[in-house]
Amino acid sequence: MINDDLMRSYKQYIKQQEIGHLKINFLKKLLLSLLFFILLPLGILKLFYMNTKKNSKLFIFPFGNKEPMKSIISELKNLNNSEIIIYPQAFYIFPFLLLKDFIGTLFTHPLWTIRNLDFFGALSLKVSKYYGYKVKYEMSKLLLFQEYSFYSSYLTKIFENENGNLYNLMHGIPGKEAAYFRFSKCFIWGKYFENYYISNGAERNQFTIVGSIYHTKLKNKENSNLGRYDIVYALQGDQYGNMYSTKMILSILQKIQSEYKLKVVVKQHPIYSNSVPIPRNIDIIDVSPFESIVNSKILISHFSTMLLDAKVLEKKVLAFVSKEEKEMVGYLSNNEIITEEKELSMAIIKLLRTNKGIELSTNIIDFELNTLETLKYAIS
């Protein structure tokens, strides 16, 4: 029988290909299959030539440049005596446990193993990097942010096999790729997201509800209702495949802006590009996501996390998604979700006449929790 964490990683690997999150063609499959046998000797050899730094309480934040994480990192420094490294240098060391499990599955499930050599290649590439951190710094604990990649479950097994722990801290809205995973502990904002993850096959006993440091800070900021723009449309980027929807929404907003004499602006995605041309009479604003939310009366998007950020600030929001994408904005009320093109224009006009946004449920984010104290207790 294939062990549970390896199978969880495999199921997530397949799932992320099905939804287009991972794009692996025949050539990539072949290269990944070869990669497994290349990394194996090189990774083991490097183990004997590495200088280690002993710090059993070390936490690594590989993506510490993002704003929600900056807040958490600065606060955690005051709560924990651990050294924190934002951008650690990568060291690839092949874990012996993966070699052992590969040989085990090769004997018990030879056909499955041979057919899925690309999976073992992709898995070895990812876990060898993190295992390199673990060996170099003699690390017993690792805290990641929103890391729902397919290798997470097996990486957790590697850490726990050596008396360590792998933690994950939520900072954004999960997509369909967040399925089947398991961490030593997964810190999330509210009960809604726990149910969402479990329904997608995640291990049910890993979750600890901690609220959200980032959203608590947002909620406590002043001047959260400036309303300089009547409508802010937050784009998602071409990689989500919603170019038709983007064109349609821009066309509707252009008409509404002209008819009702409104100020409509577009906020580009900070990372992903968008090739849809923006009409000349709609401005593109070059400000932070927080500033664009603060200065909006209404925020429209597909399933951007900005919708939730706006809800925290009690803004009026509207999500336009396909029926398949509806679960990604399930934290919104039915009146805030539109799936039919013919209903969108009327929904925007109706929202313009509404006095205030719908209050965010405490089921989504538990603002009563002391997030930092919960984290400190959970990772001590």
C-alpha positions as CSV (number, residue, x, y, z in Angstrom):
1,M,0.0,0.0,0.0
2,I,1.3,3.5,-0.9
3,N,1.8,5.6,2.2
4,D,-0.9,8.3,2.8
5,D,1.3,11.4,2.5
6,L,2.9,10.3,-0.8
7,M,-0.6,9.6,-2.2
8,R,-1.9,12.9,-1.0
9,S,0.9,14.7,-2.9
10,Y,0.3,12.5,-5.9
11,K,-3.5,13.3,-5.9
12,Q,-2.7,17.0,-5.6
13,Y,-0.2,16.8,-8.4
14,I,-2.8,15.3,-10.7
15,K,-5.5,17.8,-9.5
16,Q,-3.3,20.8,-10.2
17,Q,-2.7,19.5,-13.7
18,E,-6.4,19.0,-14.3
19,I,-7.2,22.6,-13.3
20,G,-4.3,24.0,-15.3
21,H,-2.3,25.1,-12.2
22,L,0.5,22.8,-13.4
23,K,1.2,22.6,-17.1
24,I,3.1,19.4,-17.8
25,N,3.4,18.2,-21.4
26,F,5.1,15.0,-22.7
27,L,8.5,16.6,-22.9
28,K,8.3,17.9,-19.4
29,K,7.2,14.5,-18.1
30,L,10.3,13.0,-19.8
31,L,12.6,15.6,-18.3
32,L,11.1,15.3,-14.8
33,S,11.5,11.5,-15.0
34,L,15.2,11.9,-15.8
35,L,15.6,14.6,-13.1
36,F,14.8,12.1,-10.3
37,F,17.8,10.0,-11.2
38,I,20.0,13.1,-11.6
39,L,19.1,14.7,-8.3
40,L,19.5,11.5,-6.3
41,P,23.3,11.2,-6.5
42,L,24.0,14.9,-6.6
43,G,21.8,15.6,-3.5
44,I,23.3,12.8,-1.5
45,L,26.8,13.9,-2.4
46,K,26.2,17.5,-1.3
47,L,25.1,16.2,2.2
48,F,28.8,15.4,3.0
49,Y,30.1,18.8,2.0
50,M,27.7,21.1,3.8
51,N,28.4,23.4,6.8
52,T,25.4,23.4,9.1
53,K,24.2,26.1,11.4
54,K,22.6,24.7,14.5
55,N,19.3,26.4,15.4
56,S,16.5,24.0,16.2
57,K,14.0,26.8,16.5
58,L,14.6,28.4,13.1
59,F,11.7,29.6,10.9
60,I,12.1,30.4,7.2
61,F,9.8,32.7,5.3
62,P,10.7,32.2,1.6
63,F,8.1,34.7,0.4
64,G,8.5,37.4,3.1
65,N,8.3,40.4,0.7
66,K,4.5,40.3,0.6
67,E,2.7,42.8,2.7
68,P,0.5,40.4,4.9
69,M,3.7,38.4,5.7
70,K,5.7,41.4,6.6
71,S,3.3,42.2,9.4
72,I,3.4,38.7,10.7
73,I,7.1,38.4,10.5
74,S,7.8,41.6,12.4
75,E,5.4,40.6,15.1
76,L,6.7,37.1,15.5
77,K,10.2,38.4,16.0
78,N,9.0,39.9,19.2
79,L,7.3,36.7,20.3
80,N,9.8,34.1,19.5
81,N,13.6,33.8,20.0
82,S,14.0,32.1,16.7
83,E,16.3,33.5,14.0
84,I,14.2,34.4,10.9
85,I,15.6,34.3,7.4
86,I,13.5,35.9,4.7
87,Y,15.4,34.6,1.5
88,P,17.5,31.6,2.4
89,Q,20.1,30.4,-0.1
90,A,18.8,27.2,-1.8
91,F,20.6,23.9,-1.1
92,Y,19.3,20.8,-2.9
93,I,19.7,17.6,-0.8
94,F,17.9,14.4,-1.7
95,P,16.0,13.0,1.3
96,F,16.8,9.4,2.1
97,L,13.1,8.9,3.0
98,L,12.0,9.7,-0.5
99,L,14.5,7.1,-1.9
100,K,13.2,4.5,0.6
101,D,9.6,5.2,-0.4
102,F,10.4,5.2,-4.1
103,I,12.1,1.7,-3.8
104,G,9.1,0.5,-1.6
105,T,6.5,1.6,-4.2
106,L,8.6,0.2,-7.0
107,F,8.4,-3.3,-5.3
108,T,4.8,-3.1,-4.3
109,H,3.3,-1.1,-7.2
110,P,5.9,-1.3,-10.0
111,L,3.6,-0.3,-12.9
112,W,2.2,2.7,-11.0
113,T,5.7,3.8,-10.0
114,I,7.1,3.6,-13.6
115,R,4.1,5.4,-15.1
116,N,4.5,8.2,-12.6
117,L,8.3,8.8,-12.7
118,D,7.5,12.4,-13.7
119,F,5.7,12.8,-10.3
120,F,8.8,11.5,-8.4
121,G,11.0,13.8,-10.4
122,A,8.8,16.9,-9.7
123,L,8.5,15.9,-6.0
124,S,12.2,15.3,-5.6
125,L,13.0,18.8,-7.1
126,K,10.7,20.5,-4.6
127,V,11.4,18.6,-1.4
128,S,15.1,18.5,-2.0
129,K,15.2,22.3,-1.9
130,Y,13.4,22.5,1.5
131,Y,15.2,19.5,2.9
132,G,18.4,21.4,2.0
133,Y,17.2,24.2,4.3
134,K,16.5,21.7,7.0
135,V,19.9,20.1,6.9
136,K,22.0,23.3,6.5
137,Y,20.3,25.0,9.5
138,E,19.5,21.8,11.5
139,M,16.0,23.1,11.5
140,S,13.2,21.5,13.4
141,K,10.4,23.9,12.5
142,L,9.4,25.5,9.2
143,L,6.6,28.0,8.8
144,L,5.3,28.6,5.2
145,F,2.7,31.0,3.8
146,Q,-0.3,29.8,1.7
147,E,1.9,26.9,0.5
148,Y,-0.7,24.5,-1.1
149,S,1.7,23.0,-3.7
150,F,1.5,19.3,-4.4
151,Y,4.6,18.5,-2.4
152,S,3.4,19.9,0.9
153,S,2.0,16.7,2.3
154,Y,5.2,14.7,1.6
155,L,7.4,17.5,2.9
156,T,5.4,17.4,6.1
157,K,6.2,13.6,6.4
158,I,9.9,14.3,5.9
159,F,10.0,16.9,8.7
160,E,7.9,14.7,11.1
161,N,10.1,11.7,10.3
162,E,13.0,13.6,11.8
163,N,11.1,14.9,14.8
164,G,10.3,18.3,13.2
165,N,7.2,20.1,12.1
166,L,6.0,21.9,9.0
167,Y,3.4,24.7,9.5
168,N,1.3,26.6,7.0
169,L,-0.3,30.0,7.6
170,M,-3.1,31.2,5.4
171,H,-2.9,34.6,3.8
172,G,-5.2,34.5,0.8
173,I,-8.3,32.9,-0.7
174,P,-7.6,29.3,-1.6
175,G,-8.3,28.1,-5.1
176,K,-9.1,24.6,-6.3
177,E,-5.4,23.7,-6.1
178,A,-5.7,23.6,-2.3
179,A,-6.8,20.0,-2.1
180,Y,-5.7,16.8,-0.3
181,F,-2.9,18.5,1.6
182,R,-1.6,17.8,5.1
183,F,0.7,19.9,7.4
184,S,1.7,19.4,11.0
185,K,-0.6,22.3,11.6
186,C,-2.4,24.6,9.2
187,F,-3.4,28.0,10.6
188,I,-6.5,29.5,9.0
189,W,-8.8,32.5,9.5
190,G,-12.2,30.9,10.2
191,K,-14.5,27.9,10.2
192,Y,-15.7,28.5,6.7
193,F,-12.2,27.8,5.3
194,E,-11.8,24.7,7.4
195,N,-14.9,23.3,5.9
196,Y,-13.8,24.3,2.4
197,Y,-10.4,22.6,2.7
198,I,-11.9,19.4,4.2
199,S,-14.5,19.2,1.4
200,N,-11.5,19.3,-1.1
201,G,-9.9,16.3,0.6
202,A,-7.5,18.0,3.0
203,E,-6.7,16.1,6.3
204,R,-9.2,17.3,8.8
205,N,-7.2,17.3,12.0
206,Q,-4.5,19.8,11.0
207,F,-6.5,23.0,11.3
208,T,-6.1,25.7,14.0
209,I,-8.2,28.8,13.6
210,V,-6.1,31.9,14.4
211,G,-8.0,34.8,12.7
212,S,-5.9,37.1,10.5
213,I,-3.2,39.6,11.6
214,Y,-3.3,41.3,8.3
215,H,-7.1,41.8,8.2
216,T,-7.2,42.9,11.9
217,K,-4.7,45.6,10.9
218,L,-6.8,46.6,7.9
219,K,-9.9,46.8,10.1
220,N,-8.2,49.1,12.6
221,K,-6.8,51.5,10.0
222,E,-8.3,55.0,9.8
223,N,-9.8,56.6,6.7
224,S,-11.3,53.4,5.4
225,N,-14.2,55.1,3.7
226,L,-12.8,57.8,1.6
227,G,-14.7,56.8,-1.5
228,R,-12.8,58.8,-4.1
229,Y,-13.8,56.3,-6.9
230,D,-17.3,55.2,-7.5
231,I,-16.2,51.8,-8.9
232,V,-12.9,50.1,-8.7
233,Y,-12.5,47.0,-11.0
234,A,-9.7,44.8,-9.8
235,L,-8.3,42.7,-12.6
236,Q,-7.1,39.1,-12.2
237,G,-4.7,38.6,-15.1
238,D,-4.7,36.5,-18.3
239,Q,-3.5,33.4,-16.6
240,Y,-7.0,32.8,-15.1
241,G,-8.5,32.6,-18.6
242,N,-11.2,35.3,-18.0
243,M,-10.3,37.7,-20.9
244,Y,-13.9,37.5,-22.3
245,S,-15.4,38.3,-18.9
246,T,-12.9,41.2,-18.5
247,K,-13.9,42.7,-21.9
248,M,-17.6,42.3,-21.1
249,I,-17.2,44.0,-17.7
250,L,-15.2,46.9,-19.0
251,S,-17.9,47.4,-21.7
252,I,-20.6,47.5,-19.1
253,L,-18.7,49.8,-16.8
254,Q,-18.0,52.2,-19.7
255,K,-21.7,52.5,-20.4
256,I,-22.6,52.9,-16.7
257,Q,-19.8,55.5,-16.2
258,S,-21.2,57.6,-19.1
259,E,-24.9,57.3,-18.2
260,Y,-24.6,57.9,-14.5
261,K,-21.6,60.3,-14.6
262,L,-19.5,58.1,-12.3
263,K,-15.7,57.7,-11.7
264,V,-14.7,54.2,-12.7
265,V,-11.1,53.0,-12.5
266,V,-9.2,49.8,-13.0
267,K,-6.6,48.3,-10.6
268,Q,-4.2,46.1,-12.4
269,H,-3.0,42.8,-10.8
270,P,0.3,43.5,-9.0
271,I,2.0,40.4,-10.6
272,Y,0.0,39.0,-13.5
273,S,-0.4,40.8,-16.8
274,N,-3.6,41.6,-18.6
275,S,-3.7,41.9,-22.3
276,V,-7.3,43.2,-22.6
277,P,-7.2,46.9,-23.7
278,I,-8.6,49.3,-21.2
279,P,-11.1,51.9,-22.7
280,R,-9.6,55.4,-22.8
281,N,-12.2,57.0,-20.6
282,I,-11.5,54.5,-17.8
283,D,-8.3,55.3,-15.8
284,I,-5.8,52.8,-14.5
285,I,-4.7,53.6,-11.0
286,D,-1.2,52.9,-9.9
287,V,-1.6,52.6,-6.1
288,S,-1.4,49.7,-3.6
289,P,-4.3,47.3,-3.3
290,F,-5.2,48.7,0.1
291,E,-5.3,52.3,-1.2
292,S,-7.6,51.3,-4.1
293,I,-10.0,49.6,-1.7
294,V,-10.0,52.5,0.7
295,N,-10.8,54.9,-2.1
296,S,-13.6,52.8,-3.6
297,K,-17.3,52.9,-3.0
298,I,-17.8,49.6,-4.9
299,L,-15.2,47.0,-5.7
300,I,-15.8,44.6,-8.6
301,S,-13.6,41.6,-9.4
302,H,-13.7,37.9,-10.3
303,F,-12.3,36.1,-7.3
304,S,-9.5,38.4,-6.2
305,T,-8.6,38.4,-2.5
306,M,-9.2,42.1,-2.7
307,L,-12.9,41.3,-2.5
308,L,-12.4,39.9,1.0
309,D,-10.1,42.8,2.0
310,A,-12.9,45.2,0.9
311,K,-15.5,43.2,2.9
312,V,-13.3,43.7,6.0
313,L,-13.5,47.4,5.4
314,E,-17.3,47.1,5.0
315,K,-17.2,48.1,1.3
316,K,-19.8,47.2,-1.3
317,V,-18.5,44.3,-3.5
318,L,-19.5,42.3,-6.5
319,A,-17.9,39.1,-7.9
320,F,-18.5,38.1,-11.5
321,V,-17.6,34.4,-11.8
322,S,-18.6,31.3,-13.8
323,K,-20.7,28.7,-12.0
324,E,-17.6,26.5,-11.7
325,E,-15.7,29.4,-10.0
326,K,-18.5,30.2,-7.6
327,E,-17.1,28.2,-4.7
328,M,-14.0,30.4,-4.7
329,V,-16.1,33.3,-3.5
330,G,-18.4,31.3,-1.3
331,Y,-17.6,33.6,1.6
332,L,-19.7,36.3,-0.1
333,S,-23.5,36.4,0.1
334,N,-25.6,35.3,-2.9
335,N,-26.4,39.0,-3.6
336,E,-22.7,39.7,-4.1
337,I,-22.1,36.9,-6.6
338,I,-23.1,37.2,-10.3
339,T,-22.7,34.2,-12.7
340,E,-24.9,35.4,-15.6
341,E,-23.8,38.2,-18.0
342,K,-27.3,39.5,-18.4
343,E,-27.6,40.1,-14.7
344,L,-24.4,42.0,-14.2
345,S,-25.4,45.5,-15.3
346,M,-28.5,45.6,-13.2
347,A,-26.6,44.2,-10.2
348,I,-24.1,47.1,-10.4
349,I,-26.8,49.7,-10.7
350,K,-28.6,48.1,-7.7
351,L,-25.4,48.2,-5.7
352,L,-24.9,51.9,-6.5
353,R,-28.3,52.6,-4.9
354,T,-27.4,50.6,-1.8
355,N,-26.2,52.5,1.3
356,K,-23.7,50.0,2.7
357,G,-22.0,46.7,2.1
358,I,-23.1,43.4,3.7
359,E,-21.4,42.7,7.0
360,L,-18.7,40.0,6.9
361,S,-19.6,36.8,8.8
362,T,-17.4,35.9,11.8
363,N,-17.4,32.4,10.3
364,I,-15.0,33.8,7.7
365,I,-12.5,35.6,9.9
366,D,-12.5,35.3,13.7
367,F,-11.5,38.8,14.8
368,E,-11.9,37.9,18.5
369,L,-8.8,35.7,18.4
370,N,-5.4,36.9,19.4
371,T,-3.6,35.6,16.4
372,L,0.0,36.1,17.5
373,E,-0.6,34.5,20.9
374,T,-2.3,31.5,19.2
375,L,0.6,31.1,16.8
376,K,3.1,31.4,19.6
377,Y,1.4,28.7,21.6
378,A,0.9,26.4,18.6
379,I,4.5,26.5,17.4
380,S,6.3,26.4,20.8
